[in-house]
Every structure is written in structure tokens, then in C-alpha cells.
Amino acid sequence: SKSGSGDNIVLVTTGPSPPRGFDKTNFSQVIDLGDSLGWVSGSQLILPSCPGDQSVVIDSLTDLLIFFRHSEVTNFVRKFRQRVGKQSKLVAVIHQSCLSETALDDVRKFFNTVLVISDLSGKKVAEKICSINNLKPGGKLVCSKEILKFDSDWNIKTSPFEETTVKKTIE
């Protein structure tokens, strides 16, 4: 969200405060779905219609899939993909461990690029592996892996992933 211009970027937030790094002032609009069950307001929220020609950042698609009907969330994502121009993007965070594989597959098919961040066996918490699957416009799927290293200020440095490094660690 630090791209410099939040003129056409909508933040859909699902909690009382957005996660670290999500500054609400960097977005043109904030849609707060934190009280989706209506415990504070007294009435259950309805998932809003897809924003117009804007990019959307969803801080937790997992929460939406838990608190709204699965079909509502997949329709929201599908309609977004149908309505917006090529310049608009949909960015969402999903916690895999909270959802079934079927639910994940239903939502993943609407995204051109999927990054899966997981622990790197035998390494420190500050090192993760990032698997990237990118579906190109012609239909070609490009897959890659990188090592993410976080310093004490949570800045990220990347390095190429090498299978031999992992095999040596496991042995």
C-alpha cells in the first residue's frame, strides 16, 4: 500500500484494525466488515457489491469466507474480475490452515498470481519459502520459488531457492 497513490485503491478490512503495514490513509476508500456478524451494530452486514474501476486489497479473505456464505465471496471475486479493467488488481490474504482445500481451490481460480508462503524446513522463523504460480495471459503457468529473509525491522530480502540446500538440511 506504499505505492504513492491510493487514488483508486479500496481496502476491505475484516478486523478492528488492519494488519501491520496497512495504513488506512493510503487508500481511497475503506470498507469495514469487522462487525460482519452484527454483534456491535445489531444487524448482520451484507457483502458489498464489487467496487467500480478500482483496485481492491482484502486484508483477510479467510475472514470473509468464514463469516459470509462461500458463494457470496466467490461471486464478489468473480464479479470484480468481470467488471474491472486490466489496470485494476485484486490482492487478498488467505490463511490456508483455516479453510478446506475445496474452498481454497474455488477462490484461487479467480487469481492470476498465487503466492504461498510457508516455513522452510530446519530454518529460523525469519526465513520462509515463497512459491509463486503465475498464470500468463496466453494461459501458460509459470512457477518459481524464492527464499524470503526478514531482518529485525521485518524488511524482506529475497534469494533464489535451490533444492540442493533443502536436501542437505534434511540429511
KEKEFI-471848 format. One line per field, with one value per atom (N, C-alpha, C): y, x, z; residue number from 1. Coordinates in nm, 3 decimals. Layout:
BEGIN
c2 c(Y; ...) $
c1 c(X; ...) $
c3 c(Z; ...) $
resi c(NUM; ...) $
END
This chain:
BEGIN
c2 c(-0.120; 0.000; 0.125; 0.115; 0.231; 0.269; 0.251; 0.278; 0.427; 0.510; 0.654; 0.712; 0.639; 0.692; 0.591; 0.628; 0.540; 0.589; 0.666; 0.727; 0.625; 0.509; 0.411; 0.277; 0.277; 0.152; 0.148; 0.043; 0.025; -0.082; -0.055; -0.153; -0.213; -0.345; -0.416; -0.476; -0.423; -0.469; -0.552; -0.659; -0.752; -0.756; -0.675; -0.676; -0.536; -0.524; -0.393; -0.297; -0.349; -0.265; -0.347; -0.281; -0.356; -0.410; -0.515; -0.573; -0.472; -0.503; -0.417; -0.391; -0.267; -0.231; -0.181; -0.194; -0.145; -0.012; 0.097; 0.229; 0.273; 0.291; 0.322; 0.450; 0.543; 0.670; 0.653; 0.539; 0.516; 0.469; 0.457; 0.404; 0.509; 0.503; 0.600; 0.574; 0.448; 0.412; 0.292; 0.288; 0.173; 0.116; -0.012; -0.081; -0.168; -0.134; -0.204; -0.314; -0.437; -0.553; -0.623; -0.548; -0.605; -0.655; -0.599; -0.641; -0.721; -0.816; -0.888; -0.965; -1.009; -1.085; -0.994; -0.864; -0.769; -0.769; -0.811; -0.814; -0.675; -0.578; -0.440; -0.360; -0.369; -0.288; -0.345; -0.474; -0.537; -0.594; -0.570; -0.628; -0.682; -0.799; -0.863; -0.785; -0.769; -0.696; -0.780; -0.712; -0.777; -0.745; -0.842; -0.819; -0.718; -0.607; -0.502; -0.548; -0.474; -0.506; -0.466; -0.522; -0.501; -0.354; -0.292; -0.153; -0.141; -0.020; 0.005; -0.022; 0.075; 0.057; 0.089; 0.015; 0.037; -0.093; -0.081; -0.198; -0.220; -0.345; -0.379; -0.462; -0.427; -0.505; -0.558; -0.690; -0.752; -0.803; -0.746; -0.783; -0.926; -0.986; -1.127; -1.188; -1.249; -1.320; -1.441; -1.489; -1.600; -1.562; -1.443; -1.397; -1.389; -1.336; -1.326; -1.465; -1.563; -1.698; -1.766; -1.724; -1.780; -1.714; -1.581; -1.509; -1.486; -1.500; -1.486; -1.620; -1.638; -1.762; -1.774; -1.894; -1.921; -1.867; -1.887; -1.842; -1.690; -1.618; -1.471; -1.421; -1.483; -1.440; -1.471; -1.592; -1.626; -1.540; -1.505; -1.414; -1.275; -1.226; -1.095; -1.093; -1.196; -1.204; -1.218; -1.306; -1.327; -1.200; -1.130; -1.006; -0.898; -0.894; -0.798; -0.823; -0.950; -0.984; -0.949; -0.961; -0.933; -0.784; -0.704; -0.562; -0.469; -0.500; -0.402; -0.414; -0.306; -0.304; -0.378; -0.387; -0.459; -0.392; -0.261; -0.189; -0.215; -0.261; -0.286; -0.422; -0.430; -0.554; -0.590; -0.718; -0.767; -0.840; -0.791; -0.851; -0.897; -1.023; -1.076; -1.169; -1.170; -1.258; -1.372; -1.496; -1.614; -1.697; -1.741; -1.832; -1.973; -2.051; -2.184; -2.278; -2.269; -2.366; -2.352; -2.242; -2.219; -2.266; -2.307; -2.338; -2.476; -2.533; -2.662; -2.642; -2.748; -2.740; -2.704; -2.751; -2.719; -2.570; -2.509; -2.365; -2.286; -2.331; -2.262; -2.270; -2.388; -2.406; -2.322; -2.312; -2.233; -2.086; -2.035; -1.894; -1.871; -1.961; -1.945; -1.931; -1.997; -1.996; -1.856; -1.762; -1.626; -1.535; -1.587; -1.507; -1.553; -1.458; -1.490; -1.530; -1.470; -1.498; -1.540; -1.654; -1.704; -1.723; -1.660; -1.678; -1.757; -1.864; -1.946; -1.933; -1.877; -1.857; -1.961; -2.037; -2.144; -2.150; -2.229; -2.245; -2.322; -2.288; -2.358; -2.456; -2.583; -2.689; -2.668; -2.671; -2.661; -2.521; -2.420; -2.283; -2.200; -2.081; -1.988; -1.935; -1.882; -1.825; -1.710; -1.640; -1.524; -1.562; -1.690; -1.735; -1.819; -1.785; -1.855; -1.889; -1.982; -2.013; -1.959; -1.895; -1.836; -1.907; -1.982; -2.049; -1.957; -1.929; -1.835; -1.909; -1.905; -1.959; -1.844; -1.815; -1.700; -1.748; -1.725; -1.762; -1.644; -1.663; -1.558; -1.542; -1.425; -1.401; -1.508; -1.570; -1.674; -1.809; -1.821; -1.947; -2.028; -1.978; -2.051; -2.026; -2.135; -2.126; -2.125; -2.018; -2.005; -2.021; -2.116; -2.145; -2.117; -2.058; -2.033; -2.037; -2.043; -2.042; -1.949; -1.878; -1.789; -1.805; -1.771; -1.769; -1.625; -1.606; -1.474; -1.468; -1.365; -1.346; -1.212; -1.215; -1.095; -1.048; -0.917; -0.866; -0.823; -0.763; -0.729; -0.625; -0.544; -0.446; -0.501; -0.630; -0.701; -0.654; -0.602; -0.576; -0.710; -0.724; -0.853; -0.848; -0.952; -0.973; -1.109; -1.116; -1.242; -1.301; -1.432; -1.503; -1.622; -1.671; -1.785; -1.910; -1.991; -2.117; -2.225; -2.304; -2.414; -2.543; -2.643; -2.772; -2.835; -2.821; -2.886; -2.836; -2.708; -2.651; -2.721; -2.744; -2.808; -2.954; -3.024; -3.165; -3.181; -3.093; -3.101; -3.078; -2.984; -2.954; -3.073; -3.140; -3.255; -3.371; -3.395; -3.504; -3.480) $
c1 c(0.081; 0.000; 0.085; 0.214; 0.301; 0.339; 0.251; 0.279; 0.281; 0.242; 0.246; 0.111; 0.027; -0.102; -0.211; -0.297; -0.406; -0.536; -0.529; -0.648; -0.753; -0.714; -0.810; -0.794; -0.754; -0.735; -0.827; -0.910; -1.006; -0.952; -0.957; -0.919; -1.045; -1.057; -1.165; -1.103; -1.141; -1.082; -1.184; -1.137; -1.229; -1.210; -1.119; -1.094; -1.101; -1.086; -1.094; -0.986; -0.871; -0.767; -0.696; -0.656; -0.590; -0.455; -0.407; -0.278; -0.165; -0.054; 0.064; 0.102; 0.131; 0.168; 0.052; -0.071; -0.188; -0.230; -0.183; -0.219; -0.345; -0.456; -0.585; -0.581; -0.490; -0.485; -0.426; -0.367; -0.311; -0.416; -0.542; -0.646; -0.752; -0.812; -0.916; -1.046; -1.068; -1.189; -1.159; -1.221; -1.207; -1.346; -1.364; -1.490; -1.464; -1.528; -1.506; -1.609; -1.563; -1.650; -1.617; -1.558; -1.516; -1.630; -1.749; -1.865; -1.960; -1.904; -1.983; -2.100; -2.088; -2.198; -2.298; -2.269; -2.362; -2.364; -2.256; -2.253; -2.252; -2.193; -2.188; -2.306; -2.332; -2.437; -2.576; -2.587; -2.718; -2.775; -2.709; -2.757; -2.639; -2.660; -2.554; -2.524; -2.394; -2.354; -2.376; -2.394; -2.406; -2.279; -2.221; -2.101; -2.132; -2.057; -2.091; -2.071; -2.134; -2.113; -1.971; -1.924; -1.787; -1.765; -1.656; -1.627; -1.606; -1.622; -1.609; -1.470; -1.412; -1.281; -1.170; -1.164; -1.064; -0.996; -0.874; -0.807; -0.856; -0.856; -0.908; -0.804; -0.783; -0.698; -0.788; -0.790; -0.870; -0.772; -0.778; -0.678; -0.692; -0.811; -0.827; -0.945; -0.915; -1.019; -1.066; -0.981; -1.017; -1.138; -1.134; -1.247; -1.375; -1.366; -1.486; -1.543; -1.455; -1.502; -1.562; -1.520; -1.575; -1.707; -1.716; -1.832; -1.942; -1.911; -2.012; -2.026; -2.138; -2.156; -2.048; -2.000; -1.893; -1.929; -2.054; -2.097; -2.094; -2.124; -2.120; -1.978; -1.882; -1.743; -1.691; -1.717; -1.669; -1.738; -1.866; -1.935; -1.874; -1.838; -1.773; -1.644; -1.562; -1.433; -1.456; -1.549; -1.579; -1.629; -1.722; -1.777; -1.670; -1.581; -1.471; -1.389; -1.355; -1.274; -1.346; -1.479; -1.555; -1.571; -1.584; -1.619; -1.501; -1.388; -1.279; -1.189; -1.117; -1.024; -0.895; -0.809; -0.683; -0.590; -0.606; -0.518; -0.555; -0.677; -0.721; -0.672; -0.643; -0.591; -0.673; -0.678; -0.739; -0.630; -0.599; -0.496; -0.566; -0.544; -0.610; -0.516; -0.532; -0.454; -0.544; -0.496; -0.572; -0.482; -0.536; -0.464; -0.513; -0.429; -0.467; -0.512; -0.450; -0.480; -0.622; -0.689; -0.825; -0.935; -0.899; -1.001; -0.978; -1.084; -1.072; -1.004; -0.947; -0.881; -0.981; -1.105; -1.209; -1.238; -1.251; -1.277; -1.160; -1.039; -0.921; -0.919; -0.944; -0.942; -1.050; -1.169; -1.278; -1.241; -1.163; -1.126; -0.999; -0.903; -0.775; -0.792; -0.892; -0.907; -0.937; -0.974; -1.003; -0.880; -0.767; -0.645; -0.542; -0.476; -0.372; -0.242; -0.214; -0.091; -0.123; -0.066; -0.086; 0.051; 0.072; 0.195; 0.163; 0.236; 0.217; 0.345; 0.331; 0.446; 0.438; 0.547; 0.548; 0.685; 0.690; 0.815; 0.915; 1.040; 1.149; 1.206; 1.195; 1.234; 1.375; 1.386; 1.515; 1.573; 1.495; 1.547; 1.482; 1.538; 1.486; 1.349; 1.276; 1.144; 1.155; 1.267; 1.285; 1.311; 1.311; 1.329; 1.209; 1.153; 1.036; 1.063; 0.984; 0.989; 0.862; 0.878; 0.764; 0.752; 0.643; 0.615; 0.521; 0.558; 0.482; 0.430; 0.298; 0.234; 0.168; 0.215; 0.165; 0.109; -0.021; -0.087; -0.076; -0.001; 0.021; -0.102; -0.119; -0.237; -0.261; -0.157; -0.174; -0.212; -0.220; -0.258; -0.141; -0.018; 0.100; 0.116; 0.140; 0.161; 0.310; 0.357; 0.498; 0.511; 0.593; 0.611; 0.755; 0.771; 0.905; 0.901; 1.020; 1.032; 1.146; 1.126; 1.229; 1.235; 1.350; 1.366; 1.345; 1.259; 1.236; 1.309; 1.388; 1.458; 1.415; 1.374; 1.328; 1.434; 1.466; 1.560; 1.483; 1.551; 1.486; 1.375; 1.378; 1.271; 1.165; 1.168; 1.077; 1.086; 1.204; 1.231; 1.259; 1.221; 1.233; 1.348; 1.429; 1.531; 1.502; 1.515; 1.487; 1.615; 1.615; 1.725; 1.666; 1.734; 1.682; 1.673; 1.573; 1.556; 1.632; 1.709; 1.783; 1.748; 1.701; 1.661; 1.775; 1.899; 2.013; 2.031; 2.002; 2.014; 1.918; 1.796; 1.695; 1.733; 1.779; 1.816; 1.929; 2.030; 2.141; 2.093; 2.001; 1.948; 1.872; 1.792; 1.713; 1.804; 1.910; 2.003; 2.068) $
c3 c(0.000; 0.000; 0.000; -0.020; -0.020; -0.161; -0.256; -0.396; -0.425; -0.330; -0.351; -0.387; -0.456; -0.494; -0.462; -0.366; -0.330; -0.388; -0.499; -0.557; -0.597; -0.642; -0.689; -0.620; -0.494; -0.422; -0.302; -0.296; -0.187; -0.092; 0.039; 0.139; 0.199; 0.193; 0.261; 0.386; 0.502; 0.627; 0.704; 0.768; 0.834; 0.985; 1.036; 1.181; 1.238; 1.370; 1.434; 1.386; 1.350; 1.291; 1.185; 1.076; 0.970; 1.017; 0.952; 0.991; 0.976; 1.038; 1.032; 0.886; 0.855; 0.719; 0.635; 0.686; 0.614; 0.678; 0.622; 0.671; 0.596; 0.670; 0.607; 0.524; 0.559; 0.485; 0.345; 0.315; 0.182; 0.081; 0.123; 0.037; 0.009; -0.110; -0.146; -0.070; -0.030; 0.042; 0.131; 0.249; 0.338; 0.363; 0.331; 0.359; 0.481; 0.591; 0.718; 0.736; 0.731; 0.751; 0.882; 0.976; 1.104; 1.190; 1.173; 1.251; 1.161; 1.086; 0.986; 1.046; 1.171; 1.233; 1.304; 1.310; 1.371; 1.522; 1.585; 1.732; 1.791; 1.723; 1.773; 1.721; 1.591; 1.529; 1.549; 1.573; 1.590; 1.463; 1.349; 1.224; 1.144; 1.085; 1.009; 0.882; 0.852; 0.732; 0.607; 0.497; 0.367; 0.290; 0.226; 0.148; 0.039; 0.032; -0.065; -0.208; -0.300; -0.440; -0.476; -0.583; -0.626; -0.662; -0.610; -0.648; -0.798; -0.851; -0.995; -1.047; -1.116; -1.179; -1.079; -0.971; -0.868; -0.834; -0.782; -0.728; -0.586; -0.541; -0.409; -0.334; -0.206; -0.117; -0.006; 0.012; 0.118; 0.222; 0.344; 0.444; 0.494; 0.483; 0.520; 0.445; 0.332; 0.257; 0.338; 0.427; 0.516; 0.600; 0.661; 0.743; 0.661; 0.540; 0.456; 0.427; 0.400; 0.371; 0.494; 0.612; 0.735; 0.773; 0.761; 0.810; 0.707; 0.578; 0.475; 0.404; 0.333; 0.259; 0.152; 0.133; 0.037; -0.102; -0.143; -0.276; -0.288; -0.177; -0.180; -0.206; -0.139; -0.153; -0.293; -0.342; -0.476; -0.582; -0.562; -0.655; -0.651; -0.531; -0.517; -0.599; -0.584; -0.654; -0.805; -0.842; -0.985; -1.051; -0.986; -1.043; -1.053; -0.955; -0.963; -1.089; -1.112; -1.230; -1.360; -1.362; -1.484; -1.509; -1.402; -1.417; -1.437; -1.381; -1.379; -1.502; -1.528; -1.640; -1.607; -1.706; -1.690; -1.589; -1.567; -1.474; -1.328; -1.302; -1.165; -1.117; -0.990; -0.930; -0.807; -0.777; -0.653; -0.577; -0.456; -0.372; -0.245; -0.206; -0.088; -0.012; 0.120; 0.206; 0.251; 0.236; 0.278; 0.369; 0.481; 0.570; 0.538; 0.472; 0.424; 0.533; 0.650; 0.756; 0.810; 0.779; 0.832; 0.737; 0.617; 0.516; 0.456; 0.403; 0.335; 0.200; 0.147; 0.017; -0.093; -0.080; -0.178; -0.180; -0.062; -0.053; -0.112; -0.083; -0.139; -0.290; -0.346; -0.491; -0.558; -0.496; -0.553; -0.567; -0.472; -0.475; -0.557; -0.546; -0.617; -0.768; -0.825; -0.970; -1.026; -0.940; -0.984; -0.981; -0.934; -0.923; -1.025; -1.091; -1.188; -1.120; -1.004; -0.934; -0.791; -0.750; -0.614; -0.551; -0.435; -0.359; -0.235; -0.212; -0.092; -0.009; 0.109; 0.197; 0.307; 0.322; 0.422; 0.489; 0.597; 0.670; 0.586; 0.603; 0.537; 0.638; 0.607; 0.700; 0.756; 0.889; 0.955; 0.961; 0.924; 0.923; 1.032; 1.051; 1.150; 1.107; 1.205; 1.176; 1.077; 1.078; 0.991; 0.845; 0.814; 0.675; 0.633; 0.519; 0.465; 0.319; 0.268; 0.125; 0.061; -0.054; -0.125; -0.260; -0.277; -0.404; -0.484; -0.607; -0.690; -0.812; -0.831; -0.951; -1.024; -1.146; -1.221; -1.354; -1.375; -1.500; -1.596; -1.703; -1.803; -1.889; -1.955; -2.039; -2.145; -2.199; -2.302; -2.246; -2.111; -2.049; -1.995; -2.014; -1.965; -1.815; -1.740; -1.596; -1.567; -1.503; -1.468; -1.317; -1.275; -1.132; -1.092; -0.973; -0.921; -0.769; -0.709; -0.564; -0.525; -0.413; -0.361; -0.211; -0.155; -0.010; 0.035; 0.135; 0.193; 0.326; 0.346; 0.472; 0.530; 0.657; 0.725; 0.823; 0.820; 0.920; 1.045; 1.140; 1.268; 1.252; 1.145; 1.119; 1.023; 0.995; 0.906; 0.761; 0.723; 0.581; 0.516; 0.390; 0.321; 0.221; 0.223; 0.121; 0.058; -0.074; -0.142; -0.199; -0.210; -0.275; -0.348; -0.450; -0.525; -0.438; -0.463; -0.392; -0.467; -0.393; -0.454; -0.381; -0.456; -0.398; -0.319; -0.367; -0.302; -0.158; -0.134; 0.000; 0.095; 0.053; 0.136; 0.161; 0.057; 0.073; 0.173; 0.169; 0.264; 0.406; 0.425; 0.556; 0.612; 0.530; 0.574; 0.612; 0.533; 0.564; 0.698) $
resi c(1; 1; 1; 2; 2; 2; 3; 3; 3; 4; 4; 4; 5; 5; 5; 6; 6; 6; 7; 7; 7; 8; 8; 8; 9; 9; 9; 10; 10; 10; 11; 11; 11; 12; 12; 12; 13; 13; 13; 14; 14; 14; 15; 15; 15; 16; 16; 16; 17; 17; 17; 18; 18; 18; 19; 19; 19; 20; 20; 20; 21; 21; 21; 22; 22; 22; 23; 23; 23; 24; 24; 24; 25; 25; 25; 26; 26; 26; 27; 27; 27; 28; 28; 28; 29; 29; 29; 30; 30; 30; 31; 31; 31; 32; 32; 32; 33; 33; 33; 34; 34; 34; 35; 35; 35; 36; 36; 36; 37; 37; 37; 38; 38; 38; 39; 39; 39; 40; 40; 40; 41; 41; 41; 42; 42; 42; 43; 43; 43; 44; 44; 44; 45; 45; 45; 46; 46; 46; 47; 47; 47; 48; 48; 48; 49; 49; 49; 50; 50; 50; 51; 51; 51; 52; 52; 52; 53; 53; 53; 54; 54; 54; 55; 55; 55; 56; 56; 56; 57; 57; 57; 58; 58; 58; 59; 59; 59; 60; 60; 60; 61; 61; 61; 62; 62; 62; 63; 63; 63; 64; 64; 64; 65; 65; 65; 66; 66; 66; 67; 67; 67; 68; 68; 68; 69; 69; 69; 70; 70; 70; 71; 71; 71; 72; 72; 72; 73; 73; 73; 74; 74; 74; 75; 75; 75; 76; 76; 76; 77; 77; 77; 78; 78; 78; 79; 79; 79; 80; 80; 80; 81; 81; 81; 82; 82; 82; 83; 83; 83; 84; 84; 84; 85; 85; 85; 86; 86; 86; 87; 87; 87; 88; 88; 88; 89; 89; 89; 90; 90; 90; 91; 91; 91; 92; 92; 92; 93; 93; 93; 94; 94; 94; 95; 95; 95; 96; 96; 96; 97; 97; 97; 98; 98; 98; 99; 99; 99; 100; 100; 100; 101; 101; 101; 102; 102; 102; 103; 103; 103; 104; 104; 104; 105; 105; 105; 106; 106; 106; 107; 107; 107; 108; 108; 108; 109; 109; 109; 110; 110; 110; 111; 111; 111; 112; 112; 112; 113; 113; 113; 114; 114; 114; 115; 115; 115; 116; 116; 116; 117; 117; 117; 118; 118; 118; 119; 119; 119; 120; 120; 120; 121; 121; 121; 122; 122; 122; 123; 123; 123; 124; 124; 124; 125; 125; 125; 126; 126; 126; 127; 127; 127; 128; 128; 128; 129; 129; 129; 130; 130; 130; 131; 131; 131; 132; 132; 132; 133; 133; 133; 134; 134; 134; 135; 135; 135; 136; 136; 136; 137; 137; 137; 138; 138; 138; 139; 139; 139; 140; 140; 140; 141; 141; 141; 142; 142; 142; 143; 143; 143; 144; 144; 144; 145; 145; 145; 146; 146; 146; 147; 147; 147; 148; 148; 148; 149; 149; 149; 150; 150; 150; 151; 151; 151; 152; 152; 152; 153; 153; 153; 154; 154; 154; 155; 155; 155; 156; 156; 156; 157; 157; 157; 158; 158; 158; 159; 159; 159; 160; 160; 160; 161; 161; 161; 162; 162; 162; 163; 163; 163; 164; 164; 164; 165; 165; 165; 166; 166; 166; 167; 167; 167; 168; 168; 168; 169; 169; 169; 170; 170; 170; 171; 171; 171) $
END
